Amino acid sequence: MAKPDPAAAKKERNKTIRWVVTIFFVTIFVSGTISLISDAVMSVSGIVVAFAILLVIIFVGIIFDVVGVAVTSADEKPFHSMAARKVPGAQDAIKLLRNAEKVSSICNDVVGDICGVVSGSASATIAAQILTKTQFSWPQVVTLLMSALVAGSTVGGKAIGKSFAVNSSTTIVSSVGRLLYTFRRIPHAFKKRRKK
């Protein structure tokens, strides 16, 4: 039985600690920024626009949750044959799958939790807007209904999304890989135009 390499174990541990610390500070920064922007926009928006923003936030959380589940569910083999045929995005998809733990952490935990916090804050803002424009005997009911609506939409959407992600993981990862490939090609396209 081979003995574990202490140096390799220490390197892996330090790598994990750096990843956790990075994610911690990135989450604080991104969450604070998005909360600040959404609160500022929603405070000067009408109820309809505020509802639309809330739905977008919930939808983004669901989409990233789907991607996170798909990456942990997908098999790498089909993408090797795609890469051999030089299908755009296949190499990016393989990178996603080989870093499934980090991708899942970012999509499900970081983005998912940020969207959860921001949607909760947004629902409170909408409830406050409704209460300033109407008179309710029990204002707590409005806040409760908004919280229940956000929670139900988020949980229900993620439940449907998870089922779709598991059953269509290859298609989803392939689509995300193609999207990443397209984003990577944008700087090259600008460079070509400048040379012309």
ABEGO torsion letter per residue (X at the ends): XBBBBAAAAAAAAAAAAAAAAAAAAAAAAAAAAAAAAAAAAAAABBAAAAAAAAAAAAAAAAAAAAAAAAAAABBAAAAAAAAAAGBBGAAAAAAAAAAAAAAAAAAAAAAAAAAAAAAAAAAAAAAAAAAAABBBABAAAAAAAAAAAAAAAAAAAAAAAAAAAAAAAAAAAAAAAAAAAAAAAAAAAAAAAAAX
